[in-house]
Amino acid sequence: MFKKMFSGGATFLCLSLVLCAKVGSAQSCQSGAYGYYAYSAVGTGVPGTLLTTGATNANPAYSNTTLGQLLADVANTGPFAASGTLYLDGSGNIRASASAGLIGTYAVNSDCTITVTLMDAFGTNPTITTLQGIILARGSEIDLGMLQNVSTGSSPVIGSYQSNLLIKLFKPLTTYCNIGSLMGSYGLVATGNRVVTAATVSGTLTSSAQSVAPFFLIGRVQFDGNGNVVPQAATPSSLSFLQFAGTYAINPDCTGTMTLGSNTVPGPFTAPSPTLSVSFVLTQPSVADVSMRPDIQFNLFNGSETLSGRGQVQ
């Protein structure tokens, strides 16, 4: 069965409804990958070099911009976390902003997969970084990595790919954010990897080896709209140890930082904990909320662990 499709004054013939649906899907992927994106990137590192840090020192040719630091971290073998913004112009070009120069390219395939190249146009390093990934929700999210074929021993697992790097691009909350963009209570859920050093004794010799131990984080924060993460005002629950307190700051491009520590409310399991320095981006809300409060995509790297997760309104 033929079906006429009209676009921009031109007429196209679809051989069947199935073909029309496939064309529509490809068009939605292509047209969806457009505009400003805030990214949250986390790399778990390579075993054996898990504590290698300071990617900028490893290659000082990368610029001291958010893009330069991201590419330096990607090139390094150690774990990292980073946040920033990119602009996809709808024509296959990536820029730091709508009016800035070229910093990369992208190509969208008919199955909604995507290939991205990035270069540090602000420094002198000529390296071009290539990433592969997939487009979700008609362009509202793009997930990228450096995919490598999985190997078991000396044999690759055909068709199975993995990456120790994940860069999640999200449509930001708006084109402009401020400290008041975060208000009220949020629940935090994240996954992470912690570096563990184990000692092995053989006779009179003691050696140590690094390994990665995965973990999950669950917590609660309450933003006062003025840069403070405050403890719960009401009578605390028996799980008040899941509550964090601290401070936060938000940039105009909807990226920001939080400093979180244990709250001051006593509880049966409350114990001192190290302060967490978290980077985040504010994205479109995924939960129906009359105040249209944003989601939070956050990550951290503190020298021994990486963490990546989401915060949603309660």
FENQUIDA-V292590 format. One record per pair of residues at least 4 apart in sequence whose C-alpha atoms are under 6 Angstrom apart, sorted by the first residue. I is the first residue (numbers start at 1). GAP is how many residues later the second one is. Records with the same first field share a line. If there is no record, write none. Layout:
BEGIN
I: GAP  GAP
END
This chain:
BEGIN
1: 14  15
2: 12  13  14
3: 10  11
4: 8  9
5: 6  7
6: 4  5
14: 6
26: 84
27: 4
28: 4  110
29: 83  109
30: 78
32: 106  107
33: 106
34: 54  55  56
35: 52  53
36: 50  51
37: 48  49  132  133  134  135
38: 46  47  131  132  134
39: 44  45  46  129  130
40: 43  127  128
41: 40  41  125  126
42: 38  39  123  124
43: 36  37  121  122
44: 35  120
45: 5  32  33  34
46: 4  31
49: 29
50: 28
52: 26
53: 25
55: 17  18  21
56: 4
61: 63  64
62: 6  61  63
63: 5  59  60
64: 4
68: 52
80: 221
81: 218  219  220
86: 10
87: 7  8  9  10
88: 6
89: 4
92: 13  14  15
93: 12
94: 9  10  11
95: 5  6  7  8
96: 4
103: 15  16  18
104: 13  14  15
105: 11  12
106: 9  10
107: 7  8
108: 6
109: 4  5
112: 23
113: 20  21  22
114: 18  19  20
115: 16  17
116: 14  15
117: 12  13
118: 10  11
119: 9
131: 14  15
132: 12  13
133: 10  11
134: 8  9
135: 4  7
136: 5  6
140: 30  31
141: 28  29
142: 26  27
143: 24  25
144: 22  23
145: 18  20  21
146: 17
147: 14  15  16
148: 13  14
149: 11  12
150: 6  7  10  11
151: 4  5  6
152: 4
171: 112
172: 110  111
173: 109  110  111
176: 76  77
177: 75  77
178: 72  74
179: 71
180: 45
182: 43
183: 40  41  42
184: 38  39
185: 36  37  129
186: 34  35  125  126  127  128
187: 32  33  124  125
188: 30  31  32  122  123
189: 28  29  120  121
190: 26  27  118  119
191: 24  25  116  117
192: 22  23  114  115
193: 20  21  22  112  113
194: 18  19  110  111
195: 16  17  109  110
196: 14  15  16
197: 12  13
198: 10  11
199: 8  9
200: 6  7  8
201: 4  5
219: 23  24
220: 23
221: 23
222: 7  8
223: 5  6
224: 4
227: 20  21  22
228: 19  20
229: 16  17  18
230: 15
231: 14
236: 4
240: 27
241: 29
243: 20
244: 16  17  18  19
245: 15  16  18
246: 13  14
247: 11  12
248: 9  10
249: 7  8
250: 5  6
251: 4  5
254: 27  28
255: 25  26
256: 23  24
257: 21  22  23
258: 19  20
259: 17  18
260: 15  16
261: 14
278: 21  22
279: 19  20
280: 17  18
281: 15  16
282: 12  13  14
283: 11  12
284: 10
285: 9  10
295: 16  17
296: 14  15
297: 13
298: 10  11
299: 8  9
300: 6  7
301: 4  5
END
